[in-house]
């Protein structure tokens, strides 16, 4: 029986989508409303948890960086953050140009002939302890202060608090997420919206995959300018890490392979040993690209207004909010939900679709993140390698 519960999350999400679509055609209304009631309560709990996720992830991550603020660490963190937000801006430029031609506008709130939304029997209000922006500001303040005063007690508290948040995600959110997605697609089928959504999904996934390939080629071309090597040979050397990440869907589990391939590119052992594990936590180019692309597509589908200024702030905040999120299944998208709601105006249904889309492409985003870690290691090694040569001279 234990094997049943070890089915990959992506597989469970795909099964939930298929069952939600199939059951939407024959479920009686009372049964559909039962799942709508579950979704209403689950979304309330998720909204309650989102500020705690941000606080639990960001505060200890900033404290760790501050306490170990060596030049190499700060350089690596700066390059990783710059790479992450550049990925987001690239994603915005492509999505804003291409998606309006591919996606048909049809708001999910719009009722089609013969269709209607399933209403819950009741709802339970679970107000969050704080807003998303309050959680972000508090996380920054606490993280910086803990690093400055070297607060061992506070550091220990937030490290344990992070474990509590991870336990809530692993023990409650992730196991119940397929039921939540099932309910969302059940409702969309019942209301007649599912064909529009699935058509948009297919187009989005193809565009994002092409963007990932372009991003990796661009990253290694930039690295090649520093190290004076063939970018395509460098990228080919990192392919084992890419395909390992596709299988494991985990940056952390891929670290041994990423480390080995990074050293094969010529990066010194000490730099590779420092940069690769760190970037497995803080470098999220592929994840940010997915989040931004999917957000634009969903806003276009819904007819929601957006502009560059809105997404510029969103991208910069995403690059911070998902720090240390890769250690948790779906951590990046979970840590981003609150910002989507507060900055982009996403509803509970929008957030559920974002989760489904993100997890459907989770392995590709992880593979892009991991492969990009090698590009950062090359630049950091070039910077500090030149420094060592000057000191030796």
N, C-alpha and C positions, 0 to 999 in steps of 0.2 A: 504493500500500500504506500510505503514511503516514496516510491518512485513517482507516484502520481503528482505529488506536491513539488517535485523537482523539475517539472516541465518548464522550459524556458519561458520567461515573461512575454517575449514577443509572440510565441506560439499561443499562449493563453489569450493575449489581446486579439490576435487574428481569429481565434476560435470564437471569442466573445462577439466580435464584429459580425462574423458569418451567422452565428446563432441569433444575434439581435435582428439582423435583416430578415432571416428566415421566419423567426417567430412573430415578427411584426405583421406578417400577412394572415396569421390565423389565431393569434392569442385573443381571447375575449377581453373586453375593455377593463373588467375588474382586475384581471391578472396583470395587465399592462400598468394599471394604476398602482398596483402593489410594488412593482419595480420603480415606478416614478416616485413613490413614497420613500423607498430606500435611497434613491439618488438624491432626493431633497435633503435627507438627513446626512448622508455621506458628504455632500457638498458643503454643508454647514460645518461639519467636523474638519474638512479639508481647509476651509477658510479660517477656522480657528487655529489650525496648525501652521499655516503659512508664515506668519510673523515669527513664530518660534523656530521654524526651519531656518529662516534668514539669520536670526540672532544666534542660533546654535552653530551654524556653519561659519558665518563671517567673523564673529568676535574672536574665537580661538585661532582662526587662520591668520588674522591680522596680528594678533598677539605673538604668534610663532614667528612671523616675518620680522616683526619689530625686535624681538628678543635676540634674533640671530641676524641682525642687520649688517652683515658683511657686504663688501663691495660686490662680490660675485653673486650673492643672493639677490641683492637689490637690482643688479643688472639683469639677471635672469628673469626676475619678476616683472621688470619694466618691459623687457622684450616680449614676454609671454602676454602681458596685458595689451601691448600695442598690436601684437599679432591677432589677438582675440577681437579687438574692436575694429581693426582693419578688415577682418573677415566679415564682421557685421555690416560695415559700410558697403563692402563689395556686394554682399547679399542684398542689401537694400537697393543698390543701383540696378542690379540685374532684375530683382523682383518687380521693382517699380516700372521697369521698361518692358518686361516680357509678360508678366502675369495679367495685365489688363487685356491683352490680346487672347489669352488662353482661358480665362475664368469668366463664367457667366454669373452676373449679379443676381442673386436670389436670396434675400435674407431668410435665415432659419426661422424667424418669427412669423414669416408670411405663410398663411394657410392656403394650401392648394385645394382645388375642387375635390370634395369627398374626403378631405383629410382634416384632422384636428389634433392638437397636442394632448397627451395623456396628463391628467392632473393628479397630483398626489392626494391621498386620503387626508393627510395631515402633515404638518412640518414642525420641527423643533428648532427654535432659534438658539444658536451657539455663537454669541458675539465674540470676536477675537479680543485678546487682552490689549492689543495695540494695533495701530495702522501699520501698513507695510513700510511707509517712509519713516515712521517712528522707530520701527525695528531696525532699519538700515542705519539711521543716525546713531541709535543707541549701540548697535554692534560696532560701528566705527569708533565711537567714543570709548567704549569699554576696551576694545582691542588695543587702541593706542595707549590708553592709560595703563592697562595691565603690562604692556611692553615697557613703558616708561618707568613705572615704580617697581618692576620685577615682582609683581604680586603673585607669589606661588599659590596662595590660597584661592584667589580669584581664578587664576589660570587652571588650577585643578578643578574648581567648580564648573567652569565653562567647558572643560574637556569632558567631564562627566555629563554635563547638560547636553552636549553634542551626542553622547552615546544614548541618552534618553530619547532625543529627537530621532536618531537613526533607528532605535528600537520601535518607535511609533510608526515610522515609514515602513520598515521591514515587516513588522508584526501586524499592522492594521491596514495601512494604505495600499501596499503592494498586493497582499492577498485579496483584498476587496476590490481592487482596481478593475479586474476583468468584469465583475458584476456591474460596476458603475458604467463601464464602456458599453456593456451589453444593454443596459437600460437606455443609454443615450441613443444607440442605433435602433433599438426597439421603437423608441418614440419617433425618431426621424422616418423610419419605415411607415409607422402608423399614420404620420402626418403627410407622407408623400415626398419627403425631401432627400431621401437617401441616394437617389440616382445622381442628383446634382453634386452631393458631397463626395461620392466615390469617384466621379469623373474628375473633380478638382484634385482629389488625392493623387490619382495616377499622374497627372500633369506635374504636380508639385514635386513628387518623388523623383521623376526623371530630371527635372531642372536642377534639383539639389545635388543629385549624383554627379551631373556634369560640372556643377560649381565646385564640388569637392576635388575633382580631378584637376580643374584649372587652378584652384588655390594651392594645391600641393606642388604643382609645376612652378607656379609663381614664387612660392616660398623657397624652393631649392635653387631657382635662378637667382634670387636675391642672395642666398648663402654662397652661391658660386662666385659672385662678385667679390666676396671677401676672401674665400679660400682658394680661388683660382683653380677650380676643378670642374669637370663636366657635370652639370646639374642633373642630367638624366642618369648618369652612372651613380651619382649619389642617391637619387630617388630609387633606383633599382636595388641598391644595397639595402634600403629600408623596407622593401616589399615584404620580407618575412614578418616583420613587426606588423605591417598593415593587415596581412591575412590572419595572423594570430589574433589581432584585436577583433577582426570580423567574427572569429569563432568564439572568443571568450566574452566579448562585449564588455570588457573591463580594462581600463588603463593600468590599474594596479597589477592585474594578473599578467599583463603583457610586458611588464618592466624588465624581466630577465632577457627577453628576446630583443626589446628595444635597446637595452644597454649593450648587448653583444653587437648588434648591427650598427649602432652609433660609433662604437670603437672601430669597427671595420671601415668606417668612412674616414678614419684618421684622427678622430677626436681623442685627446689624451684620456687615460683611464680615470684620473682624479676628477677631471671636468665632467666626463660622462657619468661617473658615479654620483656626482652632485646634482647635475642638471636634470637627468632623466627622471629620477624619483620625484623631484620637486615639480617638474612640468606635468607629470602624471596627475598632479593635484590642481595646478593653477592654469595650465594652458588649455583653452577650450574653444579653439578656432572653429572646429567642425560643429560643435554643439551650438555655438552662437549663430553660425550660418544657418543651421536648421531652424532655430527659433525665430530668427528674423524673417526668413523666407516664408515660413508657415504663417507667421503673424500677418504679413502683408497679404498673402493669399486669402486668409480668412476675412480680413477687413474688406478686401475687394468683393468677396463673395457676399458679404453682409451689407455692402454699400456704406461702410463706415468711413468717415473722412480721416485723412492722415496727411502729414507733410514731413519734409526732411527734418525740421526742428524737433518734432515729436519723436521721431525714430533716433535722432542723434542722442537725445537724452536717454532714451530706452536702451540703446546699444551700450552706452557708457555704464549704465546701471547694471545691465546684464553681466558685463565683464567682471563686475565686483560681486554681485549677488551669488554667482555660481562658483565662487572660490571654495575649494574643498568639497564640492558636491559630487565629483565622480566616484567617491568611495561608496555611494549609496545607489542602488538600482533606481534609475529615473530621477536621481537627485538634482540634476541640472534643471529639468523641466519643473520639478516640484518647487525649487527655489526661485523660479522665474514667474510662477503663476500670480503671485501678489503684485509684481511690477506690471504684468500684463493687465491686470484688473485696474490698477491705480493710474497707470500712464496711458494705456491704450483703450481702456473702457471695456475690457472683455467680460462677457457674462459667464455664468457657470457652464452653459453648454459650449461656449467658445473654448473655455479652458479644458473641458473634457475632450474636445476634438483636437486641441493642441497636444494633449497627453497621448492620444491615440496616434496622431501623425508622428510625433517625436519618437515614440517607442518603436513604431514601424520601421524607422530608419536609424535606430539606436546604434546598431553595430557599425554602420557606415560613418556616423559622427565620431564614434570612439576611435575607429581606424584612422580617420583624418587627424584627430587630436594627437594620437600616438605617433604617427608618421611625422607630423609637424614638430614633435619634440626633438627629433634629430636635427632639423633645420636650426632650432634655437641653440642646441648644443654646439653646432658648427660655429655659429657667430660668437658665442661666449668663449669657446676655445680660442678663436682667432684673437679676440680682445685681450684675454689674459695670457695667451701664449706670447703675443708681441710684448706684453708687459714683462714677462719673465725673461725674454731675450734682452730687453733693454737693461734689466737689472743685472743680468749675467755679464753684459758688456761693460 
